[in-house]
Amino acid sequence: MSETPHTIRWGIIGAGDVCEIKSGPGFQKAPGSELVSVMRRNAAKAEDFARRHGVPQWTDNAEALLSDPDIDAIYIATPPASHKDYAVAALAAGKSVYVEKPVARNAAECEAMIAAESTSNGKLCAAHYRRFLPSFMKLKALLDEGAIGRPLIVRLDMLQPADSSLIANSEENWRIDPAIAGGGLFHDLSPHQLDLMLHWFGPVSRASGFGTNQGGHYKADDCVHGWAEFDSGVVLQGRWHFAVPESEARDLCEVIGTEGRITINFFGEQVLRLFNKDGEQTFRLPNPPHIQQPMIEQVVRYFQGERDNPCSMTEARDVMALMDAFVR
């Protein structure tokens, strides 16, 4: 009889808003997983999070988590500017690491994390969790079974007003500070989309684009256009804008193939539509209550040695490289 995999004991660095519902409870509910400690620079808020979520330990000192022999893995949920340093430190301490997206400010920071992993006993995963949500898994299955024939072109439109409800609110508006986020809201939201493009269509052979600021609400780019061709032959056109009128708001991905097309939105409730020779079909597959839990379950299995890496830092680096090309 094979040995039962050991429980992965987690510590969180940066127990803020994203940990409240999206991710934090997933570490407590995933099989073989236990959340044992949380860290936040504000000690009162760290204590409050631990109390409300039933976490036995809390601290305002990241080093306390990194040096704790009873913690196997670290979830890094701080703003992107500190992801590289925390990941490198955690790997050096022999911990496995799960890094929130955007995983870094640019591809070069990903390279530093990859190098650190190569000399560590720890494992490293990126939080591109939409791969394991029901709607996007269904879309991949439709592509794999040839529901629209051979995919040809993809159009991404993420157009939102400056006060869009899709934009996450936080105490410090770091998402529009390039020094912290690497860019603006494009850097916050596009990793979800571009990771799936690479996951579905493979490596990129060439890419270009530009970013600019048209709304003037902040210093970061609020408008990004990007074009890419994948080794598979699929061609992508993407538009991101975060200062359009409410009447022009849209969140759309359209994949056109030789025998039909598929449309889906990325945020909110996903609605997947298939158009082919059999007519139109609509799929509504709800997300789980804790949207990262399916990904966390796969990460836990990887850390236990039960499966391969559900999203490597090399894959995340390729996402960041594509983003870098789009805003170059």
Helices and strands as residue ranges (DSSP letters): E 8-13, H 17-20, H 24-29, E 33-39, H 43-53, E 57-59, H 62-66, E 73-76, G 80-82, H 83-92, E 96-99, H 107-118, E 124-126, G 129-132, H 134-144, E 151-159, G 174-176, H 178-181, H 185-201, E 204-212, E 223-230, E 235-241, G 246-248, E 250-257, E 260-264, E 272-276, E 279-283, H 293-303, H 313-327
